Amino acid sequence: MIEVKDLTFTYPGGKKEAIRNISFSVKPGEIFGFLGPSGAGKSTTQKILTGQLTGYKGKISVMGKDMASLKSDFYENIGVSFEIPNHYLKLTAMENLNYFRALYGGETEDPMELMKLVGLETDANNRVSNFSKGMKVRLGFVRAMLNKPELLFLDEPTTGLDPVNGRIIKDIILKKKAEGKTIFLTTHNMTLADELCDRIGFIVDGEIKLIDSPRKLKLQHGKRVVRVEYNENSHVETREFQLNDLANNNDFIQILRSKEVQTIHTEEATLEDIFIKVTGRSLA
């Protein structure tokens, strides 16, 4: 769905390359996460892939076509949700969606049905200037789905949302994946990436440091141990056991049989732990 080879870009007047010689691919039907701190080059890459920035070096293919030769019909097949909400504030939510809906030549979604998905139906006829940031984020998210796109670009889709609305957005993203849609997700939220992405790329200072699946990364960088917490004479005791041959570990089995076990969990690394280890940088 997306092929990027040796992509480099410098903003006009800039002295430093915003992205340098990055290469990656995104498979059809995949959720690909682009992870990094602010200023790493995530949004710049997305803007190039969506045609907002030109003047890059390298080769890009989107949906089997060279990015340099794409025309306006390209936008009939993609949807874009921006990190910073950008709406016509004097218009209502419905007027905003109907305006953008009219720009497409193909079949579109019912705006009211989209707003119902994210709990905005009762505010459909309210001016967007009266919306909270979270409401504006949700409106921008569903606007990206108006044209039934095959490829979705989502930049921090849950920023500013409470846990309930964040969960709704994540469920919609997973539903779109189940429908066969391809999703390019840029974020610095490692929990979001871990929950949603099939593969992730770590980007720092305009360079990709690593690309792999969250599961493989956590298995590779985590400790192969199980930590058990249990009650012992009114105190909480903790023991760690190697995963290898755990079923034959008599001490482990004895604790399970004779103690009041409170928790058992593996010591897998978090994506944030791995990011810091691989890049030497935090996500702040």
PALUMBA-18737 format. One record per residue: chain; residue number from 0; y, z, x of N, C-alpha, C, O in turn. Coordinates in steps of 0.1 Angstrom, whole numbers, plus 5000, padded with zeros to 4 digits. Atoms other than C-alpha are relative to their C-alpha. Last residue first. Layout:
<rs>
R  mol  seq    nY    nZ    nX   caY   caZ   caX    cY    cZ    cX    oY    oZ    oX
R    A  NUM     Y     Z     X     Y     Z     X     Y     Z     X     Y     Z     X
...
</rs>
This chain:
<rs>
R  mol  seq    nY    nZ    nX   caY   caZ   caX    cY    cZ    cX    oY    oZ    oX
R    A  283  4986  4996  5004  5136  5261  5089  5010  4990  5005  5022  4991  5002
R    A  282  4996  5009  5011  5102  5243  5092  5014  5004  4996  5019  4997  4987
R    A  281  5002  4994  5013  5094  5259  5126  5006  4990  4990  5011  4980  4993
R    A  280  4988  4998  5008  5090  5239  5158  4997  5007  4987  4985  5005  4982
R    A  279  4991  4990  4993  5065  5239  5186  5012  5003  4993  5022  5009  4998
R    A  278  4987  5006  4997  5051  5206  5171  5009  5010  5009  5019  5006  5015
R    A  277  5000  5014  4995  5014  5212  5170  5014  4996  5005  5014  4989  5015
R    A  276  5009  5002  4988  5013  5250  5168  5001  4986  5006  5002  4985  5018
R    A  275  4994  4993  4989  5043  5252  5145  4992  4999  5013  4998  4997  5023
R    A  274  4987  5008  4996  5029  5226  5122  5006  5006  5012  5010  4999  5021
R    A  273  5005  5012  4992  4994  5243  5123  5013  4992  5004  5013  4987  5015
R    A  272  5005  4995  4987  5009  5277  5112  4996  4988  5009  5000  4987  5021
R    A  271  4988  4996  4992  5029  5259  5085  4996  5005  5013  5002  5002  5023
R    A  270  4994  5012  4995  4997  5241  5073  5013  5004  5008  5016  4997  5018
R    A  269  4991  5007  5010  4981  5275  5070  5005  4988  5006  5006  4986  5018
R    A  268  4986  5001  4997  4952  5284  5093  5008  4994  4988  5002  4986  4981
R    A  267  4995  5014  4997  4919  5294  5079  5015  5000  5003  5022  5009  4997
R    A  266  4988  5000  4992  4907  5330  5083  5005  4986  5004  5008  4984  5015
R    A  265  5001  5006  4987  4881  5330  5056  5014  5001  5006  5024  5002  5000
R    A  264  4994  5013  4999  4883  5355  5027  4999  4995  5015  4998  5002  5024
R    A  263  5007  5008  4990  4865  5385  5013  5007  4986  5001  5009  4979  4991
R    A  262  4997  5014  4997  4884  5412  4994  4991  4994  5010  4986  5001  5019
R    A  261  4988  5003  5007  4878  5446  4978  5004  4985  5001  5008  4979  4992
R    A  260  4992  5010  4994  4842  5453  4986  5012  4996  4992  5011  4994  4980
R    A  259  4992  5006  5010  4828  5486  4974  5010  4990  5006  5020  4994  5012
R    A  258  4986  4996  5000  4801  5491  5000  5008  4994  4988  5003  4985  4982
R    A  257  4998  4985  5001  4763  5492  4999  5015  5004  4999  5017  5016  4996
R    A  256  5009  4992  5009  4751  5457  4993  5004  5014  4998  5001  5020  4987
R    A  255  5000  5006  5013  4780  5436  5006  4991  5008  4990  4994  5010  4979
R    A  254  4987  4997  5006  4785  5459  5036  5000  4995  4985  5004  5002  4976
R    A  253  5001  4985  5003  4747  5457  5044  5013  5004  4993  5013  5012  4984
R    A  252  5008  4998  5012  4749  5419  5043  4999  5014  4995  5000  5017  4983
R    A  251  4993  5006  5011  4777  5417  5068  4992  5002  4987  4998  5006  4977
R    A  250  4988  4991  5003  4760  5442  5091  5008  4994  4988  5012  5002  4980
R    A  249  5004  4988  5008  4727  5423  5088  5011  5009  4997  5012  5015  4986
R    A  248  4992  4989  4994  4742  5389  5098  4997  5013  4992  5002  5014  4981
R    A  247  5010  4992  4993  4715  5364  5087  5007  5012  5008  5000  5018  5016
R    A  246  5010  4995  5010  4736  5347  5060  4989  5009  5007  4983  5016  5000
R    A  245  4995  4989  5007  4765  5345  5085  4989  5006  4990  4989  5018  4988
R    A  244  5012  4992  5004  4746  5322  5108  5004  5013  4993  4998  5023  4994
R    A  243  5013  5005  4996  4780  5308  5121  4989  5010  4997  4989  5022  5002
R    A  242  5006  5008  5011  4808  5321  5100  4986  4995  5004  4977  4994  4996
R    A  241  5000  5014  4997  4816  5348  5126  4993  4993  4988  4983  4998  4983
R    A  240  5013  5005  4997  4823  5382  5110  5001  4985  5003  5008  4978  4996
R    A  239  5000  5014  4999  4855  5403  5107  4986  4995  5005  4980  5002  5014
R    A  238  5009  5005  4990  4856  5438  5095  5001  4985  5000  5003  4979  4989
R    A  237  5001  5015  4999  4883  5457  5076  4991  4996  5011  4991  5002  5022
R    A  236  5004  5004  4987  4882  5493  5063  5000  4984  5000  4998  4978  4989
R    A  235  5003  5014  5000  4902  5506  5033  4997  4996  5015  5005  4998  5024
R    A  234  4991  5007  4991  4900  5544  5031  4996  4985  4999  4984  4982  4997
R    A  233  4986  5000  5006  4886  5566  5003  5010  4993  5009  5022  4993  5007
R    A  232  4994  4986  5001  4855  5573  5024  5014  5000  4996  5023  5007  5002
R    A  231  5009  4991  4992  4849  5536  5032  5006  5014  5000  5016  5016  5007
R    A  230  4997  4985  5000  4863  5511  5007  4990  5007  5008  4978  5005  5007
R    A  229  5008  4992  5008  4860  5474  5017  5004  5015  5001  5010  5019  5010
R    A  228  4994  4987  5002  4879  5446  5032  4992  5007  4990  4988  5002  4980
R    A  227  5005  4992  5012  4859  5416  5046  5008  5013  5000  5009  5021  5010
R    A  226  4995  4986  5000  4873  5390  5069  4996  5007  4987  4999  5001  4976
R    A  225  4998  4995  5014  4852  5358  5074  5005  5015  5002  4999  5023  5009
R    A  224  5004  4986  5003  4855  5340  5107  5002  5003  4986  5010  4996  4979
R    A  223  5013  5000  5008  4856  5304  5119  4995  5014  4998  4984  5018  5003
R    A  222  5010  4993  4994  4893  5306  5130  4988  5000  4991  4989  5002  4979
R    A  221  5002  4986  5005  4916  5279  5118  4989  5007  5008  4982  5000  5015
R    A  220  4991  4990  4994  4929  5249  5137  4997  5014  4996  5003  5024  5001
R    A  219  4999  5002  4985  4902  5223  5131  5008  5011  5007  5004  5015  5018
R    A  218  5013  4997  4993  4892  5235  5097  5001  4999  5015  4995  5007  5022
R    A  217  5003  4986  5001  4928  5237  5086  4987  5004  5006  4986  5015  5011
R    A  216  4991  4992  4991  4936  5203  5099  4997  5015  5000  4997  5021  5010
R    A  215  5004  5002  4987  4906  5187  5083  5008  5008  5010  5003  5014  5019
R    A  214  5013  4993  4998  4914  5202  5049  4996  4999  5015  4992  5009  5021
R    A  213  4998  4986  4999  4951  5191  5051  4987  5008  5003  4987  5017  5011
R    A  212  5001  4994  5013  4941  5155  5059  5002  5015  5001  4999  5021  5012
R    A  211  5014  4997  5003  4954  5139  5091  5000  5006  4986  5010  5008  4980
R    A  210  5003  5005  5013  4985  5125  5108  4985  5004  4997  4976  5000  5005
R    A  209  5014  4999  5004  5001  5141  5139  4998  4995  4986  5008  4996  4977
R    A  208  5008  4993  4991  5033  5142  5159  4985  5000  4997  4977  5002  5006
R    A  207  5011  4994  5006  5054  5116  5142  4990  5006  5010  4987  5000  5020
R    A  206  5013  5004  4994  5087  5112  5159  4989  5006  4992  4989  5018  4989
R    A  205  5001  5015  5002  5123  5113  5144  4986  4995  5005  4985  4983  5006
R    A  204  4990  5007  4992  5131  5148  5157  4997  4985  5000  4998  4978  5011
R    A  203  4990  4991  4994  5099  5162  5141  5009  4991  5009  5004  4983  5017
R    A  202  4989  5007  4993  5075  5144  5118  5010  5011  5005  5015  5019  4997
R    A  201  4990  4991  4995  5041  5158  5107  5011  4992  5008  5007  4985  5017
R    A  200  4995  5003  4987  5021  5133  5087  5011  5010  5004  5020  5013  4996
R    A  199  4987  4996  4997  4999  5144  5058  5004  4995  5014  4995  4994  5023
R    A  198  4997  5000  4986  4968  5131  5041  5015  5004  5002  5023  5002  4993
R    A  197  5012  5005  4995  4953  5135  5006  5001  5000  5016  4992  5005  5023
R    A  196  5002  5012  4991  4983  5155  4996  4986  4998  5004  4978  5007  5008
R    A  195  4999  5013  5006  4988  5177  4965  4995  4989  5009  4989  4979  5004
R    A  194  5005  5001  5013  4981  5214  4971  4998  4985  4995  4988  4982  4988
R    A  193  5014  4996  5000  4986  5214  5008  4993  4998  4987  4981  4994  4986
R    A  192  5007  5010  4994  5018  5194  5005  4985  5003  5001  4976  4995  4999
R    A  191  5001  5012  5008  5032  5218  4980  4992  4989  5006  4983  4983  4999
R    A  190  5009  4996  5011  5023  5248  5001  4998  4988  4990  4987  4985  4986
R    A  189  5014  5001  4995  5038  5232  5032  4990  5003  4989  4979  4997  4988
R    A  188  5008  4990  5007  5072  5227  5015  4985  4998  5003  4979  4990  4997
R    A  187  5002  4990  4989  5093  5207  5041  4992  5011  4994  4990  5022  5000
R    A  186  4997  4985  5003  5089  5177  5018  5000  5008  5013  4994  5004  5023
R    A  185  4993  4994  4988  5086  5139  5016  5004  5014  4996  5009  5017  4986
R    A  184  4994  4987  5002  5059  5126  4992  5007  5005  5013  5000  5007  5023
R    A  183  4995  4997  4987  5048  5089  4991  5009  5012  4998  5019  5011  4992
R    A  182  4988  4991  4999  5027  5085  4960  5003  5004  5014  4995  5008  5022
R    A  181  4999  4996  4986  5002  5057  4951  5013  5008  5001  5023  5004  4995
R    A  180  4987  5002  4994  4992  5054  4914  5000  5005  5015  4992  5014  5018
R    A  179  5001  5010  4990  4955  5052  4905  5013  4997  5007  5014  4987  5015
R    A  178  4998  5013  5006  4957  5070  4872  5000  4988  5010  5001  4977  5006
R    A  177  5012  5003  5008  4943  5101  4888  5000  4986  4993  4990  4980  4991
R    A  176  5010  5004  4990  4972  5099  4913  4987  4997  4993  4980  4987  4997
R    A  175  4996  5014  4996  4996  5099  4883  4990  4995  5011  4986  4984  5011
R    A  174  5004  5009  5011  4978  5129  4869  5003  4986  5004  4995  4977  5001
R    A  173  5014  5002  4999  4982  5147  4902  4994  4991  4990  4985  4984  4992
R    A  172  5003  5008  4988  5019  5141  4902  4985  4997  5002  4981  4986  5005
R    A  171  4997  5014  5003  5021  5153  4866  4997  4991  5012  4992  4980  5010
R    A  170  5011  5005  5009  5003  5185  4875  5003  4985  4996  4993  4977  4996
R    A  169  5012  5002  4992  5027  5191  4904  4989  4994  4992  4982  4985  4996
R    A  168  4998  5012  4991  5057  5186  4882  4988  4997  5008  4984  4985  5009
R    A  167  5000  5012  5009  5044  5211  4856  5001  4987  5008  4994  4977  5006
R    A  166  5014  5003  5003  5036  5236  4884  4998  4988  4990  4989  4980  4992
R    A  165  5006  5005  4988  5071  5235  4896  4986  4996  4998  4981  4985  5003
R    A  164  4996  5014  4999  5083  5240  4861  4995  4993  5012  4992  4981  5012
R    A  163  5006  5007  5011  5063  5272  4859  5004  4986  5000  4995  4977  4998
R    A  162  5015  5002  4999  5071  5284  4894  4994  4992  4989  4985  4984  4991
R    A  161  5008  4987  5001  5109  5280  4890  4985  4996  5001  4982  4985  4999
R    A  160  5008  4998  5013  5124  5247  4902  4993  5014  5001  4989  5018  5011
R    A  159  4991  4994  5011  5152  5243  4928  4993  5003  4987  4999  5007  4978
R    A  158  4990  4992  4994  5131  5219  4950  5009  5005  4988  5013  4998  4979
R    A  157  5000  4987  5006  5100  5207  4932  5011  5009  5005  5012  5021  5001
R    A  156  5000  5001  5015  5103  5169  4938  5000  5014  4993  5003  5014  4981
R    A  155  4999  4986  5004  5113  5173  4975  5000  5001  4985  5010  5006  4979
R    A  154  4994  4992  4990  5117  5135  4979  5003  5014  4995  5011  5016  4987
R    A  153  4995  4987  5005  5093  5116  4957  5005  5008  5012  4997  5011  5021
R    A  152  4994  4993  4989  5086  5079  4963  5007  5013  4995  5016  5012  4987
R    A  151  4989  4990  5002  5063  5065  4937  5004  5006  5013  4996  5011  5021
R    A  150  4997  4992  4988  5043  5033  4939  5011  5009  4998  5022  5005  4994
R    A  149  5013  4998  4993  5025  5016  4910  5002  5009  5012  4993  5015  5017
R    A  148  5002  5006  4986  5056  5021  4889  4986  5002  5005  4980  5012  5002
R    A  147  5014  5000  4998  5056  5026  4851  4996  4995  5014  4988  4986  5015
R    A  146  5005  5013  4999  5092  5016  4848  4985  4999  5002  4980  4988  5006
R    A  145  4996  5009  5011  5105  5049  4836  4994  4987  5000  4989  4982  4989
R    A  144  5012  5005  5007  5086  5070  4861  5003  4990  4989  4994  4986  4982
R    A  143  5008  5008  4990  5114  5076  4886  4988  4994  4993  4982  4985  4999
R    A  142  4993  5013  4999  5136  5088  4856  4992  4990  5010  4992  4978  5008
R    A  141  5005  5009  5010  5110  5115  4851  5007  4986  5000  5001  4976  4996
R    A  140  5014  5002  4998  5118  5131  4884  4994  4990  4990  4987  4981  4993
R    A  139  5002  5010  4990  5155  5127  4881  4986  4996  5003  4982  4985  5006
R    A  138  4995  5013  5006  5155  5145  4848  4998  4989  5010  4994  4978  5007
R    A  137  5010  5005  5009  5134  5173  4863  5003  4987  4994  4995  4978  4992
R    A  136  5011  5004  4992  5158  5177  4892  4989  4994  4992  4983  4984  4995
R    A  135  4996  5013  4994  5188  5177  4869  4988  4995  5008  4986  4983  5008
R    A  134  5001  5010  5011  5171  5205  4848  5003  4986  5006  4997  4976  5002
R    A  133  5014  5002  5003  5165  5225  4880  4998  4989  4989  4989  4981  4990
R    A  132  5006  5008  4989  5201  5221  4891  4986  4996  4997  4981  4985  4999
R    A  131  5002  4993  4988  5213  5234  4857  4994  4991  5011  4990  4979  5008
R    A  130  5013  4997  4996  5225  5209  4831  5000  5009  5012  5009  5008  5021
R    A  129  5003  4987  5004  5259  5210  4815  4986  5005  5005  4982  5016  5002
R    A  128  4991  4991  4993  5271  5180  4834  4998  5014  4997  5001  5023  5004
R    A  127  5007  4996  4988  5240  5162  4821  5009  5010  5008  5004  5018  5016
R    A  126  4995  5006  4988  5256  5160  4787  4993  5006  5012  4991  5018  5013
R    A  125  4990  4992  4994  5233  5172  4759  5005  4992  5013  4997  4986  5020
R    A  124  4987  5005  5004  5214  5147  4737  5012  5009  5006  5023  5008  5001
R    A  123  4999  5014  4998  5180  5151  4754  5014  4995  4997  5019  4985  5003
R    A  122  4987  5002  4994  5184  5189  4757  5003  4985  5002  5012  4981  5009
R    A  121  4990  4994  5009  5156  5197  4732  5014  4999  5006  5024  5001  5000
R    A  120  4997  5007  5013  5134  5172  4749  5011  5006  4991  5018  4999  4984
R    A  119  4986  5003  5002  5138  5186  4784  5003  4994  4986  5015  4990  4984
R    A  118  4993  4990  5008  5105  5203  4788  5015  4998  4998  5022  5008  4997
R    A  117  4994  4990  4991  5091  5183  4817  5009  5010  4992  5017  5017  4998
R    A  116  5009  4996  4989  5066  5161  4798  5005  5012  5008  4998  5020  5013
R    A  115  5009  4990  5005  5088  5161  4767  4991  5005  5011  4987  5017  5011
R    A  114  4993  4987  5000  5115  5144  4787  4991  5011  4995  4992  5022  4999
R    A  113  4998  4996  4986  5091  5115  4795  5006  5014  5000  5002  5023  5008
R    A  112  5013  4995  4996  5081  5112  4758  5000  5005  5015  4994  5015  5018
R    A  111  5002  4987  5007  5118  5110  4749  4986  5006  5004  4985  5018  5006
R    A  110  4993  4989  4994  5124  5083  4775  4997  5014  4994  4996  5024  5001
R    A  109  4991  4994  5010  5096  5061  4761  5008  5012  5006  5001  5021  5010
R    A  108  5004  4988  5008  5081  5044  4791  5011  5004  4990  5022  5000  4991
R    A  107  4995  4987  4995  5090  5009  4803  4994  5011  4991  4989  5008  4980
R    A  106  5003  4989  5010  5075  4974  4801  5004  5013  5006  5002  5016  5017
R    A  105  5013  4998  5005  5091  4948  4824  4999  5011  4990  5009  5017  4985
R    A  104  5004  5012  5008  5126  4935  4830  4987  5002  4994  4983  4995  4984
R    A  103  5014  5006  4996  5140  4968  4843  4997  4989  4990  5001  4989  4978
R    A  102  4999  5008  4988  5178  4976  4842  4986  4994  5004  4986  4985  5012
R    A  101  4995  5014  5003  5177  4987  4806  5001  4991  5012  5002  4979  5011
R    A  100  5011  5008  5007  5156  5017  4814  5004  4986  4998  4995  4977  5000
R    A   99  5009  5005  4989  5183  5029  4838  4988  4992  4994  4983  4983  5001
R    A   98  4993  5008  4991  5208  5031  4810  4991  4994  5011  4990  4982  5013
R    A   97  4999  5013  5007  5183  5045  4785  5007  4990  5009  5004  4978  5009
R    A   96  5013  5007  5000  5174  5073  4809  5001  4986  4994  4995  4977  4999
R    A   95  5003  5003  4987  5211  5083  4814  4987  4992  5001  4986  4982  5008
R    A   94  4991  5011  4996  5219  5080  4778  4997  4996  5014  4997  4984  5017
R    A   93  5006  5011  5006  5189  5103  4769  5008  4987  5004  5002  4977  5007
R    A   92  5012  5003  4994  5201  5129  4794  4994  4987  4995  4989  4978  5002
R    A   91  5011  4991  5004  5236  5127  4780  4987  4996  5008  4987  4986  5015
R    A   90  5009  5005  5010  5264  5109  4798  4989  5011  4997  4987  5020  5005
R    A   89  4993  5000  5013  5294  5125  4815  4991  4994  4989  4994  4995  4977
R    A   88  4999  4986  5006  5272  5136  4845  5007  4999  4986  5004  5009  4978
R    A   87  4986  5002  5006  5260  5101  4854  5002  5013  4991  4997  5014  4980
R    A   86  5000  5005  5013  5230  5113  4875  5015  4997  4996  5024  5001  5002
R    A   85  4989  5009  5001  5222  5118  4911  5000  4994  4986  4993  4984  4984
R    A   84  4999  5008  5012  5200  5148  4918  5012  4992  4999  5023  4996  5003
R    A   83  4988  4995  5006  5197  5157  4955  5002  4992  4987  5003  4980  4987
R    A   82  4999  4985  4999  5161  5154  4966  5012  5005  4993  5012  5015  4987
R    A   81  4992  4995  4988  5158  5119  4952  5001  5015  5001  5000  5022  4990
R    A   80  4994  4988  5004  5131  5105  4929  5006  5006  5012  5000  5009  5023
R    A   79  4994  4991  4990  5122  5069  4934  5006  5012  4994  5015  5011  4985
R    A   78  4992  4990  5006  5099  5046  4914  5005  5010  5010  4997  5013  5020
R    A   77  4999  4987  4993  5084  5014  4926  5009  5009  4992  5018  5005  4984
R    A   76  5013  4995  4997  5071  4982  4909  5000  5014  5007  4990  5020  5010
R    A   75  5008  5000  5012  5101  4967  4892  4987  5008  5002  4982  5013  4992
R    A   74  4996  4988  5006  5122  4976  4923  4993  5002  4986  4993  5012  4980
R    A   73  5006  4989  4993  5105  4949  4943  5001  5013  4992  4992  5021  4991
R    A   72  5011  4997  5009  5118  4924  4917  4991  5011  5007  4982  5016  5000
R    A   71  4996  4990  5010  5151  4926  4936  4988  5004  4991  4987  5015  4986
R    A   70  4988  5003  5009  5137  4907  4966  5001  5011  4990  4994  5021  4990
R    A   69  5001  4996  5014  5114  4916  4995  5013  4997  4992  5024  4998  4998
R    A   68  4999  5011  5009  5115  4895  5026  5000  5004  4985  5000  4995  4977
R    A   67  4988  5008  4997  5123  4922  5052  5002  4988  4990  5013  4983  4989
R    A   66  4988  4994  5005  5098  4945  5037  5013  4992  5001  5022  4992  4993
R    A   65  4991  4996  4989  5070  4921  5044  5013  5006  4994  5019  4999  4985
R    A   64  4989  5010  4997  5047  4920  5014  5009  5006  5011  5011  5018  5011
R    A   63  5005  5012  4995  5012  4936  5008  5011  4990  5004  5008  4979  5008
R    A   62  5008  5008  5010  5024  4963  4985  4997  4986  5005  4997  4977  4997
R    A   61  5002  4992  5012  5049  4974  5012  4994  4992  4989  4999  4981  4985
R    A   60  5006  5007  5011  5048  4960  5047  4998  5010  4988  4992  5020  4990
R    A   59  5003  4993  5012  5071  4972  5074  4994  4991  4990  5000  4981  4987
R    A   58  5006  5008  5011  5075  4959  5110  4996  5010  4988  4989  5020  4991
R    A   57  5014  4998  5003  5097  4973  5137  4996  4992  4988  5004  4984  4983
R    A   56  5008  5008  4991  5135  4977  5142  4985  5004  4997  4982  5015  4993
R    A   55  5010  4993  4993  5158  4989  5114  4993  4990  5010  4994  4978  5009
R    A   54  4996  5000  4986  5190  4972  5103  4990  5008  5008  4994  5012  5019
R    A   53  5005  5011  4993  5184  4981  5066  5004  5001  5015  5010  5011  5019
R    A   52  4995  5001  4986  5187  5013  5046  4994  4987  5006  4982  4985  5005
R    A   51  4986  4995  5000  5184  5016  5008  5006  4999  5014  5018  4998  5015
R    A   50  4989  5010  4999  5154  4993  5007  5014  5005  5000  5023  4997  4999
R    A   49  4995  5004  5013  5129  5018  4994  5011  4990  5000  5017  4987  4990
R    A   48  5011  5005  5008  5109  5021  5026  5004  4995  4986  4997  4987  4980
R    A   47  5004  5013  4995  5141  5024  5046  4989  4994  4992  4990  4982  4989
R    A   46  4989  5010  5003  5154  5052  5024  4997  4986  5005  5001  4976  4999
R    A   45  5001  5003  5014  5120  5070  5027  5011  4990  4996  5008  4980  4988
R    A   44  5012  5008  5002  5121  5069  5064  4999  4995  4986  4996  4983  4983
R    A   43  4996  5013  4994  5156  5083  5065  4989  4990  4998  4991  4978  4995
R    A   42  4992  5007  5010  5145  5110  5040  5004  4987  5006  5005  4977  4998
R    A   41  5008  5002  5012  5118  5122  5064  5007  4991  4990  5002  4980  4986
R    A   40  5001  5014  5002  5137  5118  5097  4992  4996  4987  4989  4985  4985
R    A   39  5011  5005  4991  5135  5154  5111  4998  4984  4999  4992  4978  5008
R    A   38  4995  5008  4989  5169  5164  5098  4989  4993  5009  4992  4988  5019
R    A   37  4988  5008  5004  5156  5192  5076  5005  4992  5013  5005  4998  5024
R    A   36  4988  4993  5003  5122  5203  5088  5011  4991  4996  5010  4979  4998
R    A   35  4992  4996  4989  5091  5182  5086  5012  5008  4996  5015  5008  4984
R    A   34  4995  4986  4999  5064  5168  5064  5008  5002  5013  5005  4997  5023
R    A   33  4992  5001  4988  5057  5133  5051  5006  5014  5002  5016  5017  4994
R    A   32  4989  4990  4998  5029  5137  5026  5006  4998  5013  5000  4997  5023
R    A   31  4997  4998  4985  5007  5108  5015  5012  5009  5001  5023  5006  4996
R    A   30  4988  4992  4998  4992  5110  4980  5002  5003  5015  4994  5010  5020
R    A   29  4999  4989  4991  4967  5081  4979  5013  5008  4998  5024  5001  4995
R    A   28  5005  4989  5008  4959  5056  4951  5000  5013  5008  4994  5023  5004
R    A   27  4998  5000  5015  4964  5027  4975  4993  5012  4993  4982  5015  4997
R    A   26  5010  5008  5007  4963  5037  5012  5003  5000  4985  5010  5009  4979
R    A   25  5003  4992  5012  4994  5048  5031  4991  4991  4992  4993  4979  4989
R    A   24  5004  5008  5011  4998  5036  5067  4998  5009  4988  4994  5021  4990
R    A   23  5010  4994  5009  5015  5050  5098  4997  4991  4988  5003  4980  4987
R    A   22  5010  5009  5006  5036  5040  5128  4991  5009  4991  4986  5019  4995
R    A   21  5010  4993  5009  5068  5057  5141  4991  4989  4994  4995  4978  4990
R    A   20  5014  5006  4998  5086  5041  5171  4989  5007  4991  4979  5010  4997
R    A   19  5004  5008  4988  5116  5064  5169  4986  4996  5000  4977  5004  5001
R    A   18  5015  5001  4999  5134  5078  5139  4997  4990  5011  5004  4981  5014
R    A   17  5005  4991  5010  5170  5090  5137  4985  5000  4999  4979  5011  4996
R    A   16  5009  5006  5010  5178  5074  5170  4995  5010  4990  4990  5021  4994
R    A   15  5014  4996  4999  5207  5092  5187  4992  4993  4989  4996  4992  4978
R    A   14  5004  5001  4986  5242  5079  5194  4985  5002  5002  4979  4998  5012
R    A   13  5007  4989  4995  5251  5071  5158  4995  4998  5015  4993  4987  5019
R    A   12  4991  4991  4993  5279  5047  5150  4992  5012  5006  4998  5020  5013
R    A   11  4988  5006  4994  5257  5030  5124  5009  5010  5006  5013  5020  5000
R    A   10  4989  5002  5009  5226  5051  5119  5012  4994  5006  5014  4996  5018
R    A    9  4988  4992  4996  5198  5045  5143  5011  4997  4990  5014  4986  4987
R    A    8  4988  5002  5007  5163  5033  5132  5011  5009  5005  5008  5021  5008
R    A    7  4990  4993  4993  5129  5027  5148  5013  4997  4992  5016  4986  4988
R    A    6  4987  5000  5007  5097  5017  5131  5010  5009  5008  5007  5020  5011
R    A    5  4990  4998  4990  5068  5009  5155  5014  5000  4994  5023  4992  4998
R    A    4  5003  5002  4986  5045  4997  5127  5012  5001  5009  5021  4992  5008
R    A    3  4988  4999  4991  5046  5008  5091  4996  4999  5015  4987  5007  5019
R    A    2  5004  5001  4986  5020  4997  5065  5013  5000  5008  5022  4992  5006
R    A    1  4988  5000  4990  5024  5008  5029  4994  4999  5014  4985  5006  5018
R    A    0  4988  5000  5008  5000  5000  5000  5013  5000  5009  5022  4993  5005
</rs>
